[in-house]
Amino acid sequence: MNDPVSVAAVFHLAIEASVGDNGPLARATLNVLRTVLDDRSEAEVWAGSDLAYFGPAWRQARIEAQAPYPSPSLPSVADRITAMLKTVVVAEQSAVDVTAIDGRTLTLEPRVRDRAWLVASHVPAMLHHAGLTLGILPSLILLPKFPPHGAGELTDVMTRALLVTCQSGLKDLDWIERQGSKALAVSATRRSRAPLLARLALAYPGLRPSAVARLLDVTPQGARKLVAKLG
């Protein structure tokens, strides 16, 4: 899965994993993500064969991710992930015995195509369905590229990842609260987009004029003026 065609499929299925949440915040976040990369058009053009190949495993992973959990805890989520990984990671061929020129016999392990990302893309939904989060957080992927096989070790990995993610989120929230009063105090006319841009910049700092023009439906020149006014 190193070619650009497969990357389109990965993005499409990962984003689709969080589409089930129809709340206004989730939809707004999804729309902003798709201004960066429209996964639907990219997948349609480049990733048809990959979607056909991974589609059945992805749909099965989604069903298992949404099934009831025995308790609202990370160990229960880790148990589910461990079971899902065993389901989606399937060898593409059987082991091969090779005899060397000196008579020794070597066994080559079967080739395994990387499918752990199919499970990783559902981690935000799993945390939500298990009762650990109030909504599906699209960026909360807690699995390493090569996740551990044991549920206990996986729980430790997820706990550390959650700690880092929560600390980063609290830091961002603290910054937003400090900047919030400035955004609300922006002076502008009734039809000005400056107050809206000020609020948007809180959630997405560092927006460039080109992105502002698309998001606020203004001309590039107007976007540059708005950015300059807030700067």
Salt bridges, closest charged atoms under 4 A:
GLU16 OE2 - ARG34 NH2 3.24
ASP38 OD1 - ARG40 NE 3.42
ASP39 OD2 - HIS12 ND1 2.78
ASP39 OD1 - ARG34 NE 2.63
ASP50 OD1 - ARG113 NH2 3.27
GLU92 OE1 - ARG111 NH1 3.66
ASP102 OD2 - ARG104 NE 2.79
ASP174 OD2 - ARG178 NH1 2.26
